[in-house]
Amino acid sequence: MMQCPDAGEARLPSLSTWLGFFAMCIGMFMGILDVQIVATSLPTIQGALGINPDQMSWIQTAYLIAEIVAIPLTGFLTRLLSMRWLFVSGTLLFTAASVGCAQSDSFNALLCWRVLQGFSGGTLIPLVFSAVFLLFPQRHQSIATTVAGVVAVMAPTVGPIIGGWITETYSWHWLFLINVVPGLVAASLAALLLPRAPMELKYFRSIDFQSLAMMAMGLAALEIALKEAPQRGWLGPVVLSLSAFSMVMLAAFTRRTWTSLTPIVDLHNFKDRNFTIGCILSFVLGFGLFGSVYLMPVFLAFVRGHNALQIGEIMLVTGIAQLMIAPFAVMLEQRVEARLLSTIGFLLFAIGLGCSAFQVPQTDASAMFWPQVIRGLAIMFCLLPPTRLALGSLQDDRVPDASGLFNLMRNLGGAIGLALIDTVIYTRSTTHGIAIANGLLAGDQRTERFIGMPANEVVAHMPGKFDAIAQSIFSPMVARAAMVQSINEAWAMIALITLIPLLIIMFAYQLPPKASPGNH
């Protein structure tokens, strides 16, 4: 087992250690970015491969299901292959699958490659957060966590602009082919520079395939249920059946794994109060992080009519704010107690989300600037201190499993958050549209100003007397305004959810000094 270098606290991490860690961050960046840049070009891929519109979302869903299954397995795979070889093999497999996606000439072929791509990419994210605590002494873990955190949250931010630029400049194939060179470079550097530890292939004989099947089926059913819920209804038979199946599978998996001598995922980490609270914070962060990156493009595309490149340029504000705060975040994380920083971070993040809940159909880049800045400044404090809270006091041999669970919670929070957001947008738009139409018929001036009705049209059409021509003019405006109000409610919802950590952070205990390797 690789030992944490705390015994050499006085010794700075070597250049090769940092370069190896940067190589891992490149791999993680690729895995997170891939989801975002593909999302911008789904219509292009659909047309090229002749995919039915109702099947198009499976290009993303297949990746996400495979990723969410792979993330909690990272601890077991780390013990089996070692951190070095798991990263190298995962990155090479991700790169090969990317080439396969680019060469796909049918929907089924693309789907198979996306599953392989998602599974290999899913192992790269928790590996990086494990490396923070396994490669670096405690006083350098803040810097390493910040680097990993910036990379993790920067990828969704720059994804739309990169995807839009590639789509407009080249063909959709390059959405996947851009992974080849970074993938080969990252795998080569990691193979040369990461610490060498022997593979423990004996663990393969102890794999509990029944637990593995239960976990995979439970998580996959949950992901599909969340995908289908907004359209089919949360109480629809398909969603209820999938949810019930997921609960049964995950409950059986938990029971079997909890009592296993060689568990495929070590759930006993949840006995640690700080780890459990850190996972809850990660879960809630998923709502705000995934939700904000989803709501902005929806608004800018369907309300403002911007293309992918323009949307990406507007969303860069968040990424720039994150980069600017990063050095300050490192300094504070080393000096201020994790519970206090987490409280400040989530409060600030909730404010940034809430500021976007007052948009109007005319809102654009300038009005979105400060909410993005606030969120960009807050994200680092919602990620760094909770990561230390969850993983910082665990023994080294528990970190890989714990990192997988910690990152899984963030992805699950994001999946549930997106399903709730879509539900709000789909179900509330009709209600708001009726209310807006009634307001116009009643001559309500606030409603007229909100939808952007021209003043001369208000005079020309007296209340209650809109003819067919006026309806053809105003109907798109009403529909757009109704979507804006639904999006605003979604922003308010995730802002309120983001306040939940303020109620539980106080129950975490102050982190003790990390145990030395001799005590492991």
C-alpha positions as CSV (number, residue, x, y, z in Angstrom):
1,M,0.0,0.0,0.0
2,M,1.3,3.5,-0.9
3,Q,2.1,5.5,2.1
4,C,1.2,9.1,2.6
5,P,4.4,11.2,2.7
6,D,3.6,13.0,5.9
7,A,6.8,11.6,7.5
8,G,8.7,13.7,5.1
9,E,6.8,16.8,6.0
10,A,9.9,18.9,5.8
11,R,10.7,17.6,2.3
12,L,8.9,19.4,-0.5
13,P,7.1,17.2,-3.1
14,S,9.4,16.6,-6.0
15,L,8.9,18.1,-9.4
16,S,8.1,14.6,-10.8
17,T,5.3,14.3,-8.2
18,W,3.7,17.5,-9.2
19,L,4.1,16.7,-13.0
20,G,2.5,13.3,-12.4
21,F,-0.3,15.0,-10.5
22,F,-0.8,17.5,-13.3
23,A,-1.0,14.6,-15.8
24,M,-3.8,13.1,-13.7
25,C,-5.6,16.4,-13.7
26,I,-5.4,16.5,-17.5
27,G,-7.1,13.1,-17.5
28,M,-9.8,14.3,-15.1
29,F,-10.3,17.4,-17.2
30,M,-10.9,15.3,-20.3
31,G,-13.4,13.1,-18.6
32,I,-15.5,16.0,-17.3
33,L,-15.2,18.1,-20.4
34,D,-16.4,15.3,-22.7
35,V,-20.0,15.4,-21.3
36,Q,-20.2,19.2,-21.8
37,I,-18.8,19.5,-25.3
38,V,-20.8,16.6,-26.7
39,A,-24.0,18.2,-25.3
40,T,-23.6,21.3,-27.5
41,S,-23.4,19.2,-30.6
42,L,-26.1,16.5,-30.1
43,P,-28.3,17.9,-32.9
44,T,-25.3,17.7,-35.3
45,I,-24.5,14.1,-34.3
46,Q,-28.2,13.2,-34.6
47,G,-28.4,14.4,-38.2
48,A,-25.1,12.8,-39.2
49,L,-26.1,9.3,-37.8
50,G,-29.8,9.5,-38.5
51,I,-30.7,9.1,-34.8
52,N,-34.4,9.4,-33.8
53,P,-34.9,12.6,-31.7
54,D,-36.4,10.7,-28.8
55,Q,-33.2,8.5,-28.6
56,M,-30.7,11.4,-28.9
57,S,-30.3,11.9,-25.1
58,W,-29.1,8.3,-24.7
59,I,-25.7,9.5,-26.1
60,Q,-25.3,11.4,-22.9
61,T,-27.2,9.0,-20.6
62,A,-25.1,6.0,-21.6
63,Y,-21.9,7.9,-20.6
64,L,-23.4,9.1,-17.3
65,I,-24.6,5.7,-16.3
66,A,-21.3,4.0,-17.0
67,E,-19.5,6.9,-15.2
68,I,-21.7,6.7,-12.1
69,V,-21.1,2.9,-11.8
70,A,-17.3,3.3,-12.2
71,I,-16.8,6.1,-9.6
72,P,-17.5,4.0,-6.5
73,L,-15.4,1.1,-7.9
74,T,-12.3,3.3,-8.0
75,G,-11.1,2.2,-4.5
76,F,-11.3,-1.5,-5.4
77,L,-9.6,-0.9,-8.8
78,T,-6.9,1.1,-7.1
79,R,-6.1,-1.8,-4.7
80,L,-6.1,-4.1,-7.7
81,L,-4.0,-2.2,-10.2
82,S,-2.3,0.5,-8.0
83,M,-3.0,4.2,-8.5
84,R,-0.4,4.6,-11.2
85,W,-1.6,1.7,-13.5
86,L,-5.3,2.4,-12.9
87,F,-4.8,5.9,-14.1
88,V,-2.7,4.9,-17.1
89,S,-5.0,2.1,-18.2
90,G,-8.1,4.3,-17.6
91,T,-6.7,7.1,-19.6
92,L,-5.6,4.9,-22.5
93,L,-9.0,3.2,-22.5
94,F,-10.8,6.6,-22.5
95,T,-8.6,7.7,-25.4
96,A,-9.2,4.5,-27.4
97,A,-13.0,4.8,-26.7
98,S,-12.9,8.4,-27.9
99,V,-11.4,7.3,-31.2
100,G,-14.1,4.6,-31.4
101,C,-16.8,7.3,-30.9
102,A,-15.3,9.5,-33.7
103,Q,-15.3,6.5,-36.1
104,S,-18.8,5.3,-35.2
105,D,-21.1,5.1,-38.2
106,S,-24.3,4.0,-36.4
107,F,-26.2,4.9,-33.2
108,N,-25.6,1.5,-31.6
109,A,-21.8,1.7,-32.2
110,L,-21.6,5.2,-30.8
111,L,-23.6,4.0,-27.7
112,C,-21.2,1.1,-27.0
113,W,-18.2,3.3,-27.3
114,R,-19.8,5.9,-25.0
115,V,-20.4,3.3,-22.3
116,L,-16.7,2.3,-22.4
117,Q,-15.7,6.0,-22.5
118,G,-17.9,6.8,-19.5
119,F,-16.7,3.9,-17.4
120,S,-13.0,4.6,-18.0
121,G,-13.5,8.4,-17.5
122,G,-15.4,7.8,-14.3
123,T,-12.4,6.3,-12.6
124,L,-10.2,9.4,-13.3
125,I,-12.2,11.9,-11.2
126,P,-11.9,10.2,-7.8
127,L,-8.3,9.1,-8.5
128,V,-7.2,12.7,-8.6
129,F,-8.8,13.5,-5.3
130,S,-7.2,10.4,-3.8
131,A,-3.9,11.5,-5.1
132,V,-4.1,14.8,-3.2
133,F,-4.0,12.9,0.1
134,L,-1.7,10.0,-1.0
135,L,1.0,12.0,-2.9
136,F,1.4,15.2,-0.8
137,P,2.2,16.1,2.8
138,Q,-0.6,17.9,4.7
139,R,0.8,21.4,4.2
140,H,0.7,21.0,0.4
141,Q,-2.7,19.3,0.2
142,S,-4.5,22.6,0.0
143,I,-2.6,23.6,-3.1
144,A,-3.1,20.2,-4.7
145,T,-6.9,20.3,-3.8
146,T,-7.2,23.7,-5.3
147,V,-5.5,22.6,-8.6
148,A,-7.9,19.6,-8.7
149,G,-10.9,21.7,-7.8
150,V,-10.2,24.4,-10.4
151,V,-9.8,21.7,-13.1
152,A,-13.0,19.9,-11.9
153,V,-15.2,23.0,-12.0
154,M,-13.5,24.7,-15.0
155,A,-14.3,21.9,-17.4
156,P,-18.1,22.4,-17.3
157,T,-17.5,26.2,-17.5
158,V,-15.4,26.1,-20.7
159,G,-17.2,23.1,-22.2
160,P,-19.8,25.1,-24.1
161,I,-17.3,27.4,-25.7
162,I,-15.0,24.6,-26.7
163,G,-17.8,22.5,-28.0
164,G,-19.3,25.4,-29.9
165,W,-16.0,26.3,-31.5
166,I,-15.3,22.8,-32.6
167,T,-18.8,22.3,-34.0
168,E,-18.7,25.5,-36.0
169,T,-15.0,25.1,-37.1
170,Y,-14.6,21.4,-37.7
171,S,-16.9,18.3,-37.7
172,W,-18.5,16.5,-34.8
173,H,-15.8,13.8,-34.9
174,W,-13.3,16.3,-33.4
175,L,-15.4,16.5,-30.3
176,F,-13.9,13.1,-29.5
177,L,-10.6,13.2,-31.4
178,I,-9.3,16.2,-29.3
179,N,-8.9,13.7,-26.5
180,V,-6.2,11.7,-28.3
181,V,-3.1,13.9,-27.8
182,P,-3.9,15.0,-24.2
183,G,-4.8,11.4,-23.4
184,L,-1.5,9.9,-24.7
185,V,0.5,12.7,-23.0
186,A,-1.2,12.3,-19.7
187,A,-0.8,8.5,-19.7
188,S,2.9,8.7,-20.7
189,L,3.7,11.2,-18.0
190,A,1.8,9.3,-15.4
191,A,3.5,6.0,-16.3
192,L,6.9,7.7,-15.9
193,L,6.3,10.0,-12.9
194,L,3.7,8.5,-10.5
195,P,5.0,6.5,-7.6
196,R,5.5,2.8,-8.4
197,A,3.5,0.4,-6.4
198,P,2.9,-3.3,-7.2
199,M,-0.4,-4.5,-8.6
200,E,-2.3,-6.8,-6.2
201,L,-4.0,-9.0,-8.8
202,K,-4.9,-11.4,-5.9
203,Y,-7.9,-9.0,-5.2
204,F,-9.4,-10.1,-8.5
205,R,-10.3,-13.5,-6.9
206,S,-12.2,-11.8,-4.1
207,I,-14.5,-9.8,-6.4
208,D,-18.1,-10.2,-5.2
209,F,-19.8,-10.2,-8.6
210,Q,-23.2,-10.4,-7.0
211,S,-22.6,-7.1,-5.2
212,L,-21.1,-5.6,-8.3
213,A,-24.2,-6.5,-10.3
214,M,-26.5,-5.1,-7.6
215,M,-24.7,-1.8,-7.5
216,A,-24.5,-1.4,-11.3
217,M,-28.2,-2.2,-11.8
218,G,-29.3,-0.1,-8.9
219,L,-27.3,3.0,-10.0
220,A,-28.2,2.5,-13.7
221,A,-31.9,2.2,-12.8
222,L,-31.7,5.4,-10.7
223,E,-30.0,7.3,-13.4
224,I,-32.6,6.3,-16.0
225,A,-35.5,7.0,-13.6
226,L,-34.1,10.5,-13.0
227,K,-33.8,11.0,-16.8
228,E,-37.3,10.0,-17.5
229,A,-39.1,11.6,-14.5
230,P,-39.5,15.2,-16.0
231,Q,-41.3,13.9,-19.1
232,R,-43.1,10.8,-17.8
233,G,-43.9,12.2,-14.3
234,W,-42.4,11.3,-11.0
235,L,-45.4,9.2,-10.2
236,G,-45.6,7.6,-13.6
237,P,-45.5,3.7,-13.7
238,V,-42.1,3.6,-15.5
239,V,-40.4,6.0,-13.1
240,L,-41.9,4.4,-10.0
241,S,-40.9,0.9,-11.3
242,L,-37.4,2.0,-12.0
243,S,-37.1,3.8,-8.6
244,A,-38.4,0.8,-6.7
245,F,-36.1,-1.5,-8.5
246,S,-33.2,0.8,-7.8
247,M,-34.0,1.0,-4.1
248,V,-34.3,-2.8,-3.8
249,M,-31.0,-3.3,-5.6
250,L,-29.1,-0.7,-3.7
251,A,-30.5,-1.8,-0.3
252,A,-29.5,-5.4,-1.1
253,F,-26.0,-4.2,-2.2
254,T,-25.6,-2.2,1.0
255,R,-26.6,-5.1,3.3
256,R,-24.3,-7.6,1.5
257,T,-21.4,-5.2,1.3
258,W,-21.6,-4.0,4.9
259,T,-21.0,-7.5,6.2
260,S,-18.5,-8.6,3.6
261,L,-14.8,-9.2,4.6
262,T,-13.6,-8.0,1.2
263,P,-16.2,-5.4,0.1
264,I,-16.1,-4.1,-3.4
265,V,-16.9,-0.7,-1.9
266,D,-16.1,0.1,1.7
267,L,-19.2,1.6,3.1
268,H,-17.8,1.7,6.6
269,N,-16.3,5.0,5.8
270,F,-19.8,6.4,6.6
271,K,-19.1,5.6,10.2
272,D,-16.8,8.7,10.2
273,R,-19.1,11.6,11.0
274,N,-16.9,14.1,9.1
275,F,-16.9,11.9,6.0
276,T,-20.7,11.6,6.1
277,I,-21.1,15.3,6.5
278,G,-18.6,16.0,3.7
279,C,-20.5,13.6,1.4
280,I,-23.7,15.5,2.2
281,L,-22.0,18.8,1.3
282,S,-20.7,17.2,-1.9
283,F,-24.2,16.0,-2.7
284,V,-25.7,19.5,-2.2
285,L,-22.8,21.1,-4.2
286,G,-23.9,18.8,-7.1
287,F,-27.3,20.5,-7.2
288,G,-25.8,24.0,-7.6
289,L,-22.8,23.1,-9.7
290,F,-24.6,21.0,-12.3
291,G,-27.7,23.1,-12.1
292,S,-26.1,26.4,-12.8
293,V,-24.1,25.0,-15.7
294,Y,-27.3,23.6,-17.1
295,L,-29.7,26.6,-16.5
296,M,-27.5,29.2,-18.1
297,P,-27.3,27.6,-21.6
298,V,-31.0,26.8,-21.5
299,F,-31.8,30.4,-20.9
300,L,-29.3,31.8,-23.3
301,A,-30.2,29.4,-26.1
302,F,-34.0,29.2,-25.8
303,V,-34.8,32.7,-24.5
304,R,-32.0,34.8,-25.9
305,G,-31.3,32.8,-29.0
306,H,-27.5,32.6,-28.6
307,N,-25.4,29.9,-30.3
308,A,-23.0,27.6,-28.5
309,L,-20.0,29.8,-29.0
310,Q,-21.7,32.9,-27.7
311,I,-23.0,31.0,-24.7
312,G,-19.5,29.7,-23.9
313,E,-18.1,33.2,-24.0
314,I,-20.7,34.5,-21.6
315,M,-20.1,31.6,-19.2
316,L,-16.4,32.2,-19.1
317,V,-17.0,34.7,-16.3
318,T,-17.4,31.9,-13.7
319,G,-14.2,30.2,-14.7
320,I,-12.2,33.5,-14.6
321,A,-13.5,34.2,-11.2
322,Q,-12.5,30.7,-10.0
323,L,-9.0,31.2,-11.3
324,M,-8.7,34.6,-9.6
325,I,-9.8,33.4,-6.2
326,A,-7.7,30.2,-6.3
327,P,-4.5,31.5,-4.7
328,F,-6.6,33.3,-2.0
329,A,-8.6,30.2,-1.4
330,V,-5.3,28.2,-0.8
331,M,-4.1,30.7,1.7
332,L,-7.4,30.8,3.6
333,E,-7.8,27.0,3.5
334,Q,-4.5,26.6,5.2
335,R,-5.4,29.2,7.9
336,V,-9.2,29.1,8.5
337,E,-11.1,26.2,10.0
338,A,-12.8,24.0,7.4
339,R,-16.3,24.3,8.9
340,L,-16.2,28.1,8.8
341,L,-14.9,28.2,5.3
342,S,-17.6,25.7,4.1
343,T,-20.3,27.8,5.8
344,I,-19.1,30.9,4.0
345,G,-18.8,29.1,0.7
346,F,-22.3,27.6,0.7
347,L,-23.9,30.8,1.9
348,L,-22.1,32.8,-0.9
349,F,-22.9,30.2,-3.5
350,A,-26.6,30.3,-2.5
351,I,-26.6,34.0,-2.9
352,G,-25.0,33.7,-6.3
353,L,-27.7,31.2,-7.4
354,G,-30.5,33.3,-5.9
355,C,-29.3,36.4,-7.8
356,S,-30.2,34.6,-11.0
357,A,-33.8,34.0,-9.9
358,F,-34.8,37.5,-11.0
359,Q,-34.1,37.3,-14.7
360,V,-36.4,38.8,-17.4
361,P,-36.6,37.9,-21.1
362,Q,-34.2,40.8,-21.9
363,T,-31.5,39.6,-19.4
364,D,-28.2,39.0,-21.1
365,A,-24.4,38.9,-20.4
366,S,-24.2,42.2,-18.4
367,A,-26.9,41.2,-16.0
368,M,-25.4,37.7,-15.6
369,F,-22.0,39.0,-14.8
370,W,-22.2,39.6,-11.0
371,P,-24.1,36.4,-10.2
372,Q,-21.5,34.5,-12.1
373,V,-18.7,36.2,-10.2
374,I,-20.3,35.4,-6.9
375,R,-20.7,31.8,-7.8
376,G,-17.2,31.6,-9.2
377,L,-15.7,33.0,-6.0
378,A,-17.9,30.7,-3.8
379,I,-17.3,27.3,-5.6
380,M,-13.7,26.9,-4.4
381,F,-14.9,27.2,-0.8
382,C,-17.7,24.7,-1.4
383,L,-15.2,22.2,-2.8
384,L,-11.9,22.6,-0.9
385,P,-12.9,22.5,2.8
386,P,-15.6,19.8,2.3
387,T,-13.0,17.6,0.5
388,R,-10.6,18.0,3.5
389,L,-13.5,17.5,5.9
390,A,-14.4,14.2,4.2
391,L,-11.0,12.8,3.4
392,G,-8.5,14.7,5.5
393,S,-8.6,12.6,8.6
394,L,-8.9,9.1,7.0
395,Q,-6.1,6.5,7.0
396,D,-4.4,6.2,3.6
397,D,-5.8,2.8,2.8
398,R,-9.4,4.2,3.2
399,V,-8.9,7.2,1.0
400,P,-9.4,5.6,-2.5
401,D,-12.8,4.1,-1.5
402,A,-13.8,7.2,0.3
403,S,-12.9,9.5,-2.6
404,G,-15.0,7.4,-4.9
405,L,-18.0,7.7,-2.6
406,F,-17.4,11.4,-2.1
407,N,-17.4,12.1,-5.8
408,L,-20.3,9.8,-6.4
409,M,-22.4,11.9,-4.1
410,R,-21.7,15.0,-6.1
411,N,-22.7,13.3,-9.3
412,L,-25.9,11.9,-7.7
413,G,-26.7,15.4,-6.4
414,G,-26.3,16.8,-9.9
415,A,-28.4,14.0,-11.5
416,I,-31.3,14.6,-9.0
417,G,-30.9,18.4,-9.3
418,L,-31.1,18.3,-13.2
419,A,-34.2,16.1,-13.0
420,L,-35.9,18.5,-10.5
421,I,-34.9,21.5,-12.7
422,D,-36.4,19.9,-15.8
423,T,-39.5,19.1,-13.9
424,V,-39.9,22.7,-12.8
425,I,-39.3,24.0,-16.3
426,Y,-41.7,21.5,-18.0
427,T,-44.5,21.7,-15.5
428,R,-44.5,25.3,-14.5
429,S,-44.1,26.9,-18.0
430,T,-47.8,26.2,-18.9
431,T,-49.1,27.6,-15.6
432,H,-47.0,30.8,-16.0
433,G,-48.0,31.1,-19.7
434,I,-51.7,31.1,-18.7
435,A,-51.1,33.7,-16.0
436,I,-49.1,36.0,-18.3
437,A,-51.8,35.7,-21.0
438,N,-54.5,36.6,-18.5
439,G,-52.4,39.6,-17.3
440,L,-52.1,40.9,-20.9
441,L,-55.9,40.5,-21.5
442,A,-56.5,42.4,-18.2
443,G,-54.1,45.2,-19.4
444,D,-51.6,44.6,-16.6
445,Q,-48.7,47.0,-17.3
446,R,-46.2,45.0,-15.2
447,T,-46.9,41.9,-17.3
448,E,-46.5,44.0,-20.5
449,R,-43.2,45.3,-19.3
450,F,-42.0,41.9,-18.3
451,I,-42.6,40.2,-21.6
452,G,-41.2,43.3,-23.5
453,M,-44.4,44.3,-25.3
454,P,-43.8,47.4,-27.4
455,A,-45.6,50.5,-26.1
456,N,-47.4,51.2,-29.4
457,E,-48.8,47.6,-29.4
458,V,-50.3,48.3,-26.0
459,V,-52.2,51.3,-27.3
460,A,-53.3,49.5,-30.5
461,H,-54.8,46.5,-28.7
462,M,-57.1,47.3,-25.9
463,P,-57.5,44.8,-23.0
464,G,-59.5,41.7,-24.0
465,K,-59.4,42.5,-27.7
466,F,-56.3,40.8,-29.1
467,D,-57.1,39.6,-32.6
468,A,-55.4,36.7,-34.5
469,I,-52.6,38.9,-35.7
470,A,-51.8,40.1,-32.2
471,Q,-51.9,36.6,-30.9
472,S,-49.4,35.5,-33.5
473,I,-47.1,38.3,-32.4
474,F,-47.5,37.9,-28.7
475,S,-47.7,34.1,-28.3
476,P,-43.9,33.6,-28.8
477,M,-43.3,36.4,-26.3
478,V,-45.6,34.9,-23.8
479,A,-44.1,31.4,-24.2
480,R,-40.6,32.9,-23.8
481,A,-41.6,34.9,-20.7
482,A,-43.3,31.8,-19.2
483,M,-40.0,29.8,-19.6
484,V,-38.1,32.7,-18.0
485,Q,-40.3,32.5,-14.9
486,S,-40.0,28.7,-14.8
487,I,-36.2,29.0,-15.0
488,N,-36.2,31.6,-12.3
489,E,-38.1,29.2,-10.0
490,A,-35.5,26.6,-10.8
491,W,-32.7,29.0,-9.8
492,A,-34.6,29.8,-6.5
493,M,-35.1,26.1,-5.8
494,I,-31.4,25.2,-6.1
495,A,-30.4,28.3,-4.1
496,L,-32.6,27.1,-1.2
497,I,-31.2,23.6,-1.4
498,T,-27.7,25.0,-1.3
499,L,-28.5,26.5,2.1
500,I,-29.0,23.0,3.6
501,P,-25.3,22.6,4.5
502,L,-25.6,25.5,6.9
503,L,-27.8,23.3,9.1
504,I,-25.4,20.4,9.4
505,I,-21.8,21.8,9.1
506,M,-21.9,22.6,12.8
507,F,-22.1,18.9,13.6
508,A,-18.7,18.1,12.1
509,Y,-15.8,17.9,14.4
510,Q,-12.6,20.0,14.0
511,L,-10.1,18.1,12.0
512,P,-7.2,16.5,14.1
513,P,-3.7,16.5,12.8
514,K,-3.3,13.7,10.2
515,A,-1.8,10.5,11.6
516,S,1.8,9.8,10.6
517,P,2.6,6.8,8.4
518,G,4.0,5.0,11.4
519,N,0.6,4.9,12.9
520,H,-1.2,3.6,9.9
